[in-house]
């Protein structure tokens, strides 16, 4: 018999104790994830403020000197970038002699150096990049699951964000098939904005984020419509998956449509990304497309598909445009296996040379841009006196560069 005032604590059933413990652990996981999400939101809001305060586009005509940074990257990057530089120096030799154009070599974007620094772009390399007006950039290796490298962010993605290169411009033209497409891919937001900063809530759940801002969407849309107006295009197609991804894709679609209203002479239509990929292989429908504007991830995927129509990603260049900086690159990867197999000298420079075409046009050397483009059309499609195979069955990278420069001389004559 218990004395008066004596209290007995009943044992807690083991099942109930485990349930409470599990709930506490879940709350801790949610709290940790929420704290990380809050930090991401604050960073993105700060980025929005920075975008709003950005100055107007650089007017290259008013510059006493244009600095072209040449950044080889890794894998076959240094090989094909050096060849594109050689062709550019050939075309711009008078401007170089006059001191109007300067080429500046920038090393340090190899995968080894980036891993050693633990950054997508080492700080000293970033400062060098910022000292240039435009950048000719070779492919860089991005670690993926199963690679021996740590999970660092893509150098391309980091460069686009650090230099605010918000527009990725990729043209695809195949006249005999009636294809003349220009893609304006938003370059700093979407699924790539915080692609390396997703949250592993626990072993069972991982979450990534898609970012869409008003400023980011409006400026890529306006650039696409301005291009259409200035180049006598009468259709802009907005590509999203707004029927499913209603918040971010829906916002992008609505804002692009609003910008489109300012260009009444241009027809605006919109398509979902899945049906767009199908219609690009529809021989009747695809010829009606002209200018595309689309979020980051969709643009990355569909421009690779589009490049196949003109011969593959090795034939297509890419321009990354911002208000202060611009970067021009090949759209393919670094092909490290070619280097390990001793085939680097046979790497195809055509994609880098196509990027050089856009670089020349961007800095105001339109005549030189057209010469290079015409020479590439002859060398790649019309004459084809030399072919690149990636092996000793074809010509070397340097031999192809010599071929292109010989064609430029023929055009000048």
C-alpha positions in Angstrom: 0.0 0.0 0.0 1.3 3.4 -1.0 1.7 6.2 1.5 -0.3 9.3 0.9 1.6 11.8 -1.2 3.7 9.2 -3.0 3.6 9.4 -6.8 4.3 6.6 -9.2 5.4 7.3 -12.8 4.0 4.8 -15.1 6.5 3.4 -17.7 6.1 4.9 -21.2 5.3 2.2 -23.7 8.2 1.6 -26.0 6.2 2.2 -29.2 4.9 5.6 -28.0 8.5 6.6 -27.1 9.8 5.7 -30.5 7.0 7.6 -32.2 7.8 10.7 -30.2 11.5 10.3 -30.9 10.7 10.0 -34.6 8.6 13.1 -34.6 11.3 15.1 -32.9 13.9 13.9 -35.5 11.5 14.8 -38.3 11.1 18.3 -36.9 14.9 18.7 -36.7 15.2 17.7 -40.3 12.5 20.1 -41.4 14.0 22.9 -39.4 17.5 22.4 -40.9 16.0 22.3 -44.4 14.0 25.4 -43.8 17.1 27.3 -42.6 18.9 26.4 -45.7 15.9 27.4 -47.9 15.8 30.7 -46.1 19.4 31.4 -46.9 18.8 30.5 -50.6 15.8 32.9 -50.7 17.8 35.7 -49.2 20.6 35.2 -51.8 18.1 35.2 -54.6 16.4 38.4 -53.4 19.8 40.0 -53.2 20.4 38.9 -56.8 17.1 40.5 -57.9 18.2 43.8 -56.3 21.5 43.6 -58.2 19.8 42.9 -61.5 17.6 45.9 -61.0 20.6 48.2 -60.5 22.5 46.9 -63.5 23.7 49.5 -66.0 22.9 49.5 -69.7 24.6 47.4 -72.3 28.3 48.2 -73.2 28.7 50.2 -76.4 31.8 48.6 -77.9 32.0 51.5 -80.5 32.9 53.9 -77.7 35.7 51.7 -76.2 39.3 52.7 -77.0 40.3 49.1 -76.6 38.4 45.8 -76.5 40.0 43.0 -74.3 39.2 39.5 -75.4 39.9 36.9 -72.7 40.8 33.4 -74.0 40.1 30.7 -71.5 40.9 27.2 -72.7 39.2 25.2 -70.0 40.2 21.5 -69.9 40.0 18.3 -72.0 40.0 19.3 -75.6 39.1 22.9 -74.6 42.6 24.3 -74.9 43.1 22.7 -78.3 40.0 24.0 -80.0 40.1 27.4 -78.2 43.7 28.0 -79.3 42.7 27.3 -82.9 39.7 29.7 -82.7 42.0 32.3 -81.2 44.4 31.9 -84.1 41.6 32.4 -86.7 40.4 35.5 -84.7 43.9 37.0 -84.6 44.1 36.4 -88.4 40.8 38.3 -89.0 41.6 41.1 -86.5 45.3 41.5 -87.2 44.9 45.2 -88.2 42.9 46.0 -85.1 45.4 44.2 -82.9 48.3 46.1 -84.5 46.5 49.4 -83.9 45.9 48.4 -80.2 42.1 48.4 -80.6 41.9 44.7 -79.7 43.9 42.8 -77.2 43.9 39.1 -76.6 44.5 38.0 -73.0 45.2 34.3 -72.0 43.4 33.1 -68.8 44.4 29.8 -67.3 43.0 28.1 -64.2 39.7 26.7 -65.2 40.9 23.1 -65.4 39.0 20.6 -63.4 42.2 19.9 -61.3 42.6 23.6 -60.3 39.0 24.1 -59.6 38.9 21.0 -57.4 42.1 22.1 -55.6 40.5 25.5 -54.9 37.1 23.9 -54.0 35.3 26.4 -56.3 33.6 26.4 -59.7 35.7 29.4 -60.6 38.8 30.2 -58.4 38.9 33.8 -57.1 41.9 34.8 -59.1 40.5 33.4 -62.3 37.2 35.3 -61.7 39.1 38.5 -61.3 40.9 37.9 -64.6 37.6 37.2 -66.4 36.1 40.4 -65.0 39.0 42.4 -66.4 38.0 41.5 -70.0 35.1 42.7 -72.1 34.3 39.4 -73.9 35.5 35.9 -73.3 36.2 33.0 -75.7 35.8 30.0 -73.5 36.7 26.3 -74.1 34.7 23.4 -72.6 35.1 22.6 -68.9 34.5 19.4 -67.1 31.6 19.3 -64.7 31.7 16.5 -62.1 28.8 14.1 -62.1 27.8 11.1 -60.0 30.4 8.3 -60.3 33.2 10.7 -61.3 36.4 10.8 -59.2 35.9 14.5 -58.6 34.1 16.3 -55.8 30.6 17.8 -56.5 31.5 21.3 -57.5 29.3 23.6 -59.5 29.6 23.8 -63.3 32.1 26.5 -64.3 29.7 27.6 -67.0 26.8 28.0 -64.6 29.0 29.9 -62.1 30.3 32.2 -64.8 26.9 33.0 -66.1 25.8 33.9 -62.6 28.9 35.8 -61.6 29.0 37.9 -64.8 25.2 38.0 -65.1 25.2 36.5 -68.6 21.5 36.2 -68.7 20.9 35.4 -72.4 22.2 32.2 -74.1 21.9 32.8 -77.8 22.1 29.8 -80.1 21.3 30.0 -83.8 20.6 26.9 -86.0 20.3 27.2 -89.8 19.8 24.5 -92.4 18.6 26.4 -95.5 17.9 23.3 -97.6 15.5 22.1 -94.9 13.9 25.5 -94.3 15.3 25.7 -90.8 16.3 29.1 -89.5 15.9 29.1 -85.8 17.3 31.4 -83.1 17.0 30.3 -79.4 17.0 32.7 -76.5 17.6 30.6 -73.5 17.3 32.3 -70.1 20.8 31.6 -68.6 20.9 32.4 -64.9 17.6 31.1 -63.4 15.3 28.1 -63.7 16.6 24.8 -62.6 20.2 25.8 -62.8 20.1 28.9 -60.5 20.8 26.9 -57.4 21.5 23.6 -59.0 24.3 22.6 -56.6 22.5 23.8 -53.5 19.6 21.4 -53.2 18.6 20.0 -49.9 19.1 16.3 -48.8 16.5 16.3 -46.1 17.3 12.7 -45.2 18.2 9.5 -46.9 14.7 9.2 -48.3 14.1 12.8 -49.6 16.1 15.3 -51.6 14.7 18.6 -53.0 16.0 21.0 -55.7 14.6 24.4 -56.6 13.5 26.3 -59.7 13.9 30.1 -59.7 11.9 32.5 -61.8 12.1 36.3 -61.3 10.2 39.2 -63.0 13.4 41.0 -63.9 15.1 37.8 -65.3 12.1 36.8 -67.4 11.4 40.3 -68.8 14.9 41.0 -69.9 15.3 37.7 -71.8 11.9 38.2 -73.4 12.7 41.7 -74.5 16.0 40.7 -76.0 14.3 38.0 -78.0 11.6 40.3 -79.3 14.2 43.0 -80.1 16.2 40.5 -82.1 13.1 39.4 -83.9 12.2 43.0 -84.8 15.7 44.0 -85.9 16.2 40.8 -88.0 12.8 40.9 -89.7 11.4 37.9 -87.9 7.6 37.8 -87.4 7.1 35.0 -84.9 8.4 34.4 -81.3 7.5 31.1 -79.6 7.5 30.9 -75.8 8.4 27.4 -74.5 7.4 26.2 -71.0 5.7 23.4 -69.1 3.3 25.9 -67.5 0.4 23.4 -67.5 2.2 21.3 -64.8 4.9 23.6 -63.3 2.4 26.3 -62.8 4.1 28.8 -60.5 7.6 29.4 -62.0 6.8 28.3 -65.6 3.5 30.0 -65.4 5.1 33.3 -64.3 7.7 33.0 -67.2 5.0 32.5 -69.8 2.8 35.4 -68.5 5.6 37.9 -68.4 6.9 36.9 -71.9 3.4 37.3 -73.2 3.1 40.8 -71.6 6.4 41.8 -73.3 5.1 40.4 -76.6 2.2 42.9 -76.5 4.7 45.7 -77.0 5.6 44.2 -80.4 2.3 44.0 -82.2 3.9 43.3 -85.6 5.3 40.0 -84.2 3.1 36.9 -83.7 3.5 35.3 -80.3 2.6 31.7 -79.7 3.4 29.4 -76.8 4.2 25.7 -76.7 4.9 23.1 -74.0 8.4 21.7 -74.1 7.5 18.1 -74.7 5.4 18.8 -77.9 8.0 21.3 -79.1 10.7 18.6 -79.2 8.3 16.6 -81.3 7.4 19.4 -83.7 11.1 20.2 -84.4 11.2 16.8 -86.3 7.9 17.5 -88.0 9.0 18.5 -91.5 5.9 20.6 -92.2 5.6 22.3 -88.8 9.2 23.0 -87.9 9.7 25.5 -90.8 7.2 27.9 -89.1 9.4 28.4 -86.0 11.7 31.4 -86.0 12.6 32.8 -82.6 12.3 30.8 -79.4 12.4 32.2 -75.8 12.6 29.6 -73.0 13.7 28.9 -69.5 17.2 27.5 -68.7 16.8 23.8 -68.5 14.5 23.5 -71.6 16.8 25.7 -73.6 19.8 23.5 -72.7 18.1 20.4 -73.9 16.3 21.6 -77.0 19.2 23.5 -78.4 21.3 20.3 -78.4 18.5 18.6 -80.3 18.3 21.5 -82.8 22.0 21.4 -83.3 21.7 17.9 -84.7 19.9 19.2 -87.7 22.9 21.1 -88.9 25.4 18.3 -88.1 25.6 17.9 -84.3 26.7 19.9 -81.3 30.2 20.1 -82.8 28.9 22.4 -85.5 27.1 24.9 -83.2 28.4 27.8 -81.2 26.9 29.6 -78.3 26.8 33.2 -77.1 26.2 34.2 -73.4 25.2 37.8 -73.3 25.0 40.2 -70.4 24.9 44.0 -70.1 28.6 44.3 -69.0 30.2 41.0 -70.2 29.7 38.4 -72.9 31.1 34.9 -73.2 31.3 32.7 -76.3 31.8 29.0 -76.3 31.3 25.6 -77.9 28.1 23.9 -76.9 29.7 20.4 -76.5 31.7 19.0 -73.5 35.4 18.7 -72.8 35.8 15.1 -74.2 38.5 14.1 -71.8 38.6 10.6 -73.3 40.0 12.1 -76.5 43.0 13.4 -74.5 43.6 10.2 -72.6 43.6 8.3 -75.9 46.0 10.8 -77.5 43.5 12.1 -80.0 43.4 15.7 -78.8 45.0 17.1 -82.0 42.1 15.8 -84.0 39.5 17.7 -82.0 36.9 19.5 -84.1 37.2 23.3 -83.7 34.0 24.1 -85.7 31.8 24.8 -82.7 34.4 27.2 -81.3 34.7 28.8 -84.7 31.0 29.3 -84.9 31.2 30.9 -81.4 33.9 33.2 -82.8 31.5 34.3 -85.6 29.1 35.6 -82.9 31.9 37.2 -80.9 33.0 39.2 -83.9 29.5 40.4 -84.5 28.9 41.2 -80.9 32.0 43.5 -80.6 31.1 45.3 -83.9 33.3 43.6 -86.4 30.4 42.5 -88.6 32.4 42.3 -91.8 34.9 39.9 -90.3 32.0 37.9 -88.7 30.4 37.4 -92.1 33.7 36.4 -93.7 34.3 33.7 -91.1 30.7 32.5 -91.3 30.9 32.2 -95.1 34.2 30.4 -94.9 32.8 27.9 -92.4 29.8 27.2 -94.5 32.1 26.4 -97.4 34.5 24.3 -95.4 31.8 22.4 -93.5 29.1 22.0 -96.1 29.9 23.1 -99.6 33.5 22.3 -100.5 34.5 19.9 -97.7 38.0 19.5 -99.0 39.0 18.4 -95.4 36.9 16.6 -92.8 37.3 16.2 -89.1 36.6 12.7 -87.7 38.2 13.0 -84.3 40.8 10.5 -85.3 43.7 10.2 -87.7 41.2 9.3 -90.5 40.5 13.0 -90.7 42.5 16.2 -90.6 43.9 17.8 -87.4 42.4 20.8 -85.6 45.2 23.0 -86.9 44.9 21.8 -90.5 41.2 22.6 -90.4 42.0 26.1 -89.1 44.4 26.6 -92.0 41.7 25.5 -94.4 39.3 28.1 -93.0 41.8 30.9 -93.2 42.6 29.9 -96.8 38.9 30.2 -97.6 38.7 33.6 -96.0 41.6 34.7 -98.2 39.6 33.4 -101.2 36.6 35.3 -100.1 38.6 38.5 -99.8 40.0 38.1 -103.3 
